[in-house]
């Protein structure tokens, strides 16, 4: 589903048919679950902020989660969880290379 050249993956809050994904706070929930996965591992209080490898954001007023390839290198199962979340919910995914150029 995701190419090996992708440095960042944007999971968009739109289904493949173009409908908005619900619940409206899905991006914050997903990023919250991933908050423990960070460089150096979990630290005291790290659950209070998002991991730099999995951050909620928005693109053109569409909620998304930006997942960095470093998550896959550090915690393959956490990466798979995010990618499978997108696949299982039929969400659109955009891939970008290390220079920020779109791959798809």
N, C-alpha and C positions, 0 to 999 in steps of 0.2 A: 504494500500500500504506500509506503514511503521510500523514496529512493535513497541509496547510500550517499549520494552527493548532498543531501539536504543538511544544512547547518541549523536551520530553524524551521519549525512546523507551526503554522497558524491553524488552530482548530476553530472554525467559524461557527457561530451560533445560528447557522442556517442549514436546514436539511438539504439533501440533494435536489429536492423538488422546490426549494426556495422558501420554505416556510420557516418562521422564527422558531427556534428551539426553546422549550420551556422545561423547567421553571426559569424565571428571568434571572436568577442568581446562580445559574449553573456554572458559569466561569469562575466565580469566586469559590464555589464549593469544590470544584475540581482542583483549582490551585491550592486551596486550603488543605486538601488531602495530601497534596504533594509537598507541603511546606517543610516536612522533615528531611527531604532529599535536597541536600545542598553541599557545596564544597566544604570539606572538612567534617561532614556528617552533622547530625543534630547537635545543637548546643543548648544549654539552659536558656529558655525564653525564645528559641528559634520558631516555636509554633505560633508566635505572635506576628510573624511576617511571612511573606511569600518567599519561596525558593527563587533564586535568580534563574533557575533552570525551567521554571514553570510559572508564568506570570499572567494574570488576567489583564486584558486590555480591550481596545475596540478599534475597529477598522471601518471607516465610513458609517459610523453609528451602529455597527454590528458588533455585539460582544464576541470576544474570542479569547483563546488561551494560547500564549506563545510558549512553545516547548523547545528548549535548546537541545541540540544533539549531545551536549555534555552529560545530560541526564542519562542517555542511553549508555554512554561509556562508563558512568559511575554506578548506575542502578538499572540494568536491563529490564528487570521486571516492572519497575516504576514507569519506564518508557513504554513498555508494552501495554500497561494499564491505560495510559493516556491515548495511545494510538487505537487500542481496542475500544475505548470509550467512544471515540469519534466514529469508528466503523460500526459498532453495535447500534449507535443512535442515528446512523445515516447522515452524519455531519460533513460539510464541505471542509476540505483540508487544502491549504496552500503551502508549498515548499519554497524555501529560499536557500541559496548557496551562501558560502562564507562572506561574499561581497554584498550580500543583500539582494541579489538578483533572483527573480522568480524562476522556479524550475518547471512549474506547470501552469 
